[in-house]
Amino acid sequence: MIVDHTKFSRFKDNNSPIMYSPDMVHPFETDSGRKSKNEVHSGGMGWPKASLFLIGHSAGAGMLAMPMAFSVMGVEIGTLLTIVCAGFSLNTGLQLGWMWLMLQEIWPEYRKLCQNPYGAIALRSYGPIARHAIEIMVCFSELGYIVVLLLLAAKNASVLFHFFLAMDISQCYLIVIVAVLVWPLIMLRSPENFWQIAWISTASSWAAVVLIVIGVIQDAPVCSKDVPHEPASVFKAFMSYGSMVFAYAAHPSFPTCQHDMKHPSQFSYSLMLTWGIISVYYMVVSYLGYFVYGSSIGDSIISSIQNTTFQQLINLMFAIHVASTIVIASSPAFQMFERMAKIPTEFNLKRFFLRTLVFFLVTLTALTFPHFGPMINLLGASVNSLIAMILPSAFYLSLRAFREKWKLNKKRTELPSFKEIFQTTPKHILIFNIVSMTFGLLAAIISTISAIRTFLDSSLPPPCYIQYFQSGLSFSAPNGTIGCCGTYRNLTSELDPNGFCSFRNV
């Protein structure tokens, strides 16, 4: 199917008042001669600062979910799938960065302020339908991630109040409290406007990892006496595949972050540094959890740490991390909504009311599903697989082929056909991307089915507002709050596990 780019002017891409036409000047060329690519209009972030945003966005909920995924998969399958997910998602992340540079090279309007860079990439790859589809998926993914972060922050805050202030407050109340506290910060426009929050998010995640490592090492002498492991299976591996994709699926924020960089061409440095750091985070925490706690780990490794002081310090660090990450993760979705609503980029009442309404709906969703474990698997397996593992490669192949044709004919406007994509793409690039997309698609289908079955079969608590009218909202820690280790979850450094261990059915 041939699509004429000149038709896009009728859709009036609101990223900029300037629309592409074949007679426009090359973005790095002027009548007076060649310009430096560094003169492209962009934000003020350097690549190290951009890494802070990416680490802050990526490291939180995934770090908690990965040890559980390892315990379900087994160390061999877990290690293999982690490497595959990290490798393929790094490749697609780099592709998003390369595509944004292509857009700035070919279409000058993208050198200006852009509220929806991922949508712009989809538009120039496969047309308006692709842009609308990716906007829906990005909004669903990012807002779903914010729901998970709200639940994590509320859960950690509930435990912190219990231990430090002897106050038993229901997680449902704290969902609302956390939302109210974060609400003013979500009004900040884009990453370059809240880089200090990225520092807080990254520093707190690093401190949490250090404390987890120390806490697990302290538990090793007792817990290593009986480390239960469930038999590994391919079905269970794909069931937890969603958790791994979730851990490496910050892709909707990549173009937004790159657009705010001083030198967008250096985005690859930021991404590779980020992927190296979070992979070390994930592998260290997952291996320690697997060999010390085994399948006694629950949804979060924090509850397995038996030194209560360390456990609550980790809870505090993660509460700070996830609360600050809400601000970072919400930015791409909010900017998409504002572009669709044609809201100006400067702060105004329209932005205030739009973001408030969207954040209210997010909070309402968290109150409806007050348990984050199954949500991570379902979200990661479905939408995040498309956004992070499949669509970037499909967009890249199309846009790369268009650029090759455009270099020969600057007036070319139609998108490349599938035949042209196969003809212009080097075979090794084509084969690698086909393998990557095939793996992502098959794994997404199988793991989505598994996640839906798990979600439907789980004994999930009713929505908070139903609990309130049925029996009231109470703090739930009846048998202790430490997830003790061992086959029967009763091994602990304490003399008496009763009242200390949170026993679970095995």
N, C-alpha and C positions, 0 to 999 in steps of 0.2 A: 504493500500500500504506500503510495507517494503522498506526502503531506507538504503543502506549500507553506513555508515560514512566513510569507508576507501576509497570510490570512490571520496570523496571530495579532496583528495590530487591531483587529476588530474586537479582540477579547480585552484589549487595553490592560496589559500586565501592570498592575499597580506597584510593582517594585520600583518603578521610575516613570516619569512622564515621557521619557524618550523611548520610542519603540524601534525595533530593528527594521531596516530597509536595505536593499541590496547596494544602494549608492552611499551608505555611510562609510566614513573613514575608518581604517583599521585602528583599534584602540591604542596601539603603541606607535602610530604614525600620525604626523601632522603635515601641514603644507610646508612647514619650515624644516622638516626632517625627522629622523628617528628619535623617539623618546625613550627614556629608560623605563623598564618595566616596574622599577621601584616607585615610579611616580603615579602608579595606579591608586586611585582614591580608596582608602581603607581605614580601619580603626588604628588604635595606638598600641595594641598588645604585641609584645615580642613573643618568640616561640616558647621560651621557658614559662612565661606567664600563661600562655595558652595551655600548656601541659597541666598547669594547676587546675584549670577548669575541667579538662578531660579526666584527670584523676579523680577530682571531686565528684564528677558526674557518674563515674564508672564503678568506684571501689566499694560502695557501701553495702547495698542489699546482696550483691553478688558474693561478697566475701562471707556473708553469713550462710548463704545457700549452698556454696560449693562443697563444704565438708559433708553435708547431708547427701549431695549428689554422689560423691566419692563412696560413701558408705553403702549406697544402694547399688552402684555400678561395679564396685570392686576396683582395686588400685590399678590393674592393668588396663581395663576398658576406660576407666576414669582418666588415666594419664593420656591415653591415646586420643580420646575425644576432646580433652582440654587442648592438646597440641593442635588438633585439626581445627577446632573452633577458633583458637587464638590466631592460627595462620590464615585461615580463610577470612576471618573478620578483619584482620590487619590489612589484607589485600584489598578488601572492599572499602575499608576506610581510606586507604591511600588513593583508590580510584575516585572516591568522592572529592578528595583534594585536587587531583589532576583535572577532574571535570570542571571544578569551579574556576580553575585557571583557564581552561579552554573557553568557558563562557565569557570571562573577562577579555580574552583575546579576540573572540569573534564578534561579540555583541557588546558595544560600549556601555549600554545602560547598566550593566551589572558591575561596572566600576563605581557606581553610585550606591547610595544606601539601599539595601535589599532586605525586606522583612521576611522573605520566604526563599532562601537560597536552595534548599532541597527541592522545593516545588519548581523552582526555575530550572534546575537540572532535569527534572522529569519532563517539563514542558519542552525543552530543547532536544530531548532524546526521543520522545514518542508522542508529543503533542498535548493539547489541553486535557484530554481524558486521563492521561498518565499523571498530569499534575494534580487534578482533582482527587485521583485515587491515592496518590502518595500523601496529600494533605490529610485525608481522612485517616490513613494508617498512622502517620506521624502523630497526629493529635490523639488518637486512641492509645498509641504506645506510650507517649510522654505523660499523658494524663493518668494512664494506668500505673505508670512508674511512680507518679506522685502519690497515688493512693497507697501503694506499697510502702513508700517512705513515711507517709502519715501514720500508717499502722505500726511500723517499726518504732518511730519516735514515741508514739503513745505507749506502746508496750514497754519500752525501756524506761520511760518516765514513770510509769506505774510502779515498776520494780524499785526505782530509785526512791520514790516517795515512801515506799514500804520499808526500805532498809534504813534510810538516813533520817527520815522524819517520823517514822512509825505511823504513817498515814496510809490507809488502805483506800485508794481511789480507783474506781473502775477505769479500764482502758477506754471505754466508750466516752466518758467525760473528758479524758485527756486528749482524745482525737480532736474534740472541739477546741480545747485550750491551745493545743499546738497550732491548729489552723489559725486561730485568732492571733497568736504571737507572730506567725510567719506572714500573715496577710499583708501588713504594710510593706514588707520587703519585696513582694512579688510585683510591686508597681514599678520597680526599676526596669528600664527598657531592655538592655541587652548585656552580654558578658562584660564589655568594656566599662559598663557603669557599676558593676559590683564585683570587681576583682578581689577586694578584701574578703568577701565571703568565700571565694575559692581558696584563699590561703587557710581560712579557718577549717573548711571542709577537708582539705588535703592533710593538714597538720593533725586533725583529730583522727582521721583514718589511719595515718602512720602510727600515732600513739596507741590506737586500739590494737593494731597488729602486734606491736612490741609487747603489749600487756597480755595478749592472747598467747603468744609464744612462751612467755615466762610462766603464765598460769598453767598451760598444758605440760610444760616440763616439770613443774612442781607436782602435778597429778600423776605423772608417769610411773613412779615407783609403786603406787597402789593400783592404779587402773590397768597397768600392763600385765597384772596377774591373771586377768580374765578379760580378753578383748573379743567380744562376739562379732562375727561377720556373717551376713546373710549370703546365701549362694548367689553369685553373679549370673545375670541372664541378659540376653539381648533386649528383651521386652523392657526390663527394668532400666536398662541403659538408656533406651530412647525415652522412657518415661521421665527420666531426670535430665535428658538432653536440653529441655526448655530452661532449666536452671543455669546451664552453662552458656546458652545463647543469651539469656538475660544478663549474665555477668559481663558479656562482651558486646552488648548491643547499645552503645551510646551514640550510634551513628546519626540520629536526627539532629544532634547538637553539633556535629562536625562542621558542616558548611556555615552554620551560624557563627561558630567560634572562629573559623578561618576568615570569614568576612570581616571580623573585627580585629584582625591581626595587622600589624604595621607592614609586614612583608608576607602576604598570603602564600608565596611560593615556599616558605619555610615551614608550612604546616606539617609536612612529612616528618620533620625532626620532632615536633611536638607529639605526633601520634606514636612514633616508634618509641620515644622515651616513655610515654604513658603506658603503652602495651607491655613494655619490659617491666615497669614497676608493678602494675596490677597483676601481671602473670606471676611474678615473684610472690606477691601477697597471696594470691589464690593457691599456688602450689604449696607454699610453706604451711598455711593454715589447714589445707586439705590433707596433706600427708601426716601432719601431727595429729589431726583429728582421727584419721583412719587407723593409725598404728597405736594410738593411746586409748581412744574411746570406742572405735569401731561403730557398730550399728546402734549403740546406745545414744548417739547424737540425735537430737530432735531437729526441729526446723532451724534452730540457731545453735551454733557452737558455744555461745556465751553461757547458756544455762548449764553446760557441762563443766565449766570451770568451777572447782570446788573451794577455792580460796575466795570467800565472800567479798573480801576487800578488793581483790583484783577483779572479781566479777562485776562489782558495782562501778569500779573505775572504767572498765570496758563499756559497761552500759552507758555511763556518762559520756564517754568519747563518741560512742555511736549515736547517742541522742543528739549531740552537737553536730555530728557529721550529717546525719540524715535530715535534720532540720535545715541546715544550710544548703544541702543538696537540692531540697525542694525548690529553692529559688533558682538554682542553676538549671535544673531539669525542666522547669515550667516555661523558661524563656522561648524556646523554639515554637511551642504550641501557641503561646499567647501571641507571638508575632504573626503567626499564620492567621489566627482569628482576626487580628487587627487589620491585616492586609485584605482579608475577605470582606470585612466590614468597612473598609476604606477609611480607617481611623488614622489621623496624622501621627507622625513619629514623635512629636514633642508631647510632653505630659499634658493631659486634658481630662475632662470629666468623662468623655466617652471611653477612654482607656480604663479609667478607674472603675466605671460600672461594668464594663465587659469583663475585665479580669476578676472583679469581685463575684460576678455571676458564675463564671466558669469555675472559680475556686470553690464556691459554695456547692456546686454540683459534684466536684471532686470529693469534698468533705462528706457530702451525703452518700456517695458511693462507698467511702471508707466505713461509714456507720452502718451501711447495709451488709458489707462483707468484712467483718472485723477479725479476719484471720488471713495472714499473708502467704502462708506456705503454698497452698494450691494455686493462688493467683499468680505467683512467680512462674510456676511450671506452665500454666495456661498462656500467660502473656508472652513468655519467652518462646514457647513452641509455635505459636501462631503468628502474631503480627511481627514480633521482633525478628523471627526467622526471615520473613520477607524483606524487612527494612535493612537488616544487617548482613544477610548471607546470600540473597538472591538478586534483588532489584538493582543494587549498585553495579553489579557486573553486567546486567542486561543494559542499563543506561550507558555504561562505559563503552561497550562494544558499538552501540549505535552512534554515540557522540564522537568516538574516536574515528569511526569510518566517515562521518560527516566532515570532520576537520581535515582528513586526508583529501577528500574531494574539494573542500573549500579552499585549500591551499593552491589547488590547480585552477580554481575558478572562484574568485572572490565574490562574484554575483550569484553564486549558487544559493538557493533558498530551500529546496525540497530535502526532506529527510532521506537517509539512505534506505534502500530496500534490503531485505534479508540477504539477497544475492550479493549486493555490494558489501555488506558487512563481512560475509564469508570471504569475498575476494580481496578486500583491503587489509584484513586483520592477519598478522603473522600467525602461522599455524600453532606455534607453542603457546601464544597468548590465547588463541581461540580455544585450544584443547583444555588449558588450565581453567579458564572461566567456565567452560561447559561442565567440567568435572565438579568445580566448586558449586555451581548452581544446581546440578543434579543431586549432589550430596545434600545441599541445603533444602531442596524441595522434598526429597524422599524422607529425610529426617524430620522435617517440619510436619508432613502429613502423618507419619507414624506417631510422633511425639504429641501432636495435637489431639489425636484420637485417644492416646493414653492419658493425657492430661485432663481431657473432658470426662473420661471414665472415672479417674481419681477424684476430680472435682465433684462429680455427682454422687460418688460413693462415700465421700468423706462426711464424717459426722460434724459438720460445721455448725458453729453457734448461730442462733437466729440473729437478725439485724438488731442493732442496739436499741432502736426505737420500739421494737416488739418486746425485747427483754425488759425495757423500762416499764411497760404497761402490764406485762405478765407477772414478773417477780421482782422488779427493781434491778438496779445495776450495782453489782457488788464486786469487790476485788477477789480474783480467783487464784488462790494458792493454798488449797486445803491441806495438802500433805507435805508441805515444804516447797522450796523454790529452787533447789539444786538438782539438776539432772545427773544423778550419780551413775557411775559406770558399772560394767560387768553385765553378764547375761541377764540377771534379774534386777538390774539398776539399783543395787544396794551396796556397792563397794564405795567406801568413802574413807577419808582420813579421820573423820569424826568417829568417836567410840560407838555412838548409837545413831543409825540411819533414820530411825523414826522421828518425824518432825523436822528432819533435815533434808532427806531425799524426796524428790517429787516422783513417786512410783508411777510407772506406766505399765499397761498390759503388754505382754510379750508373746 
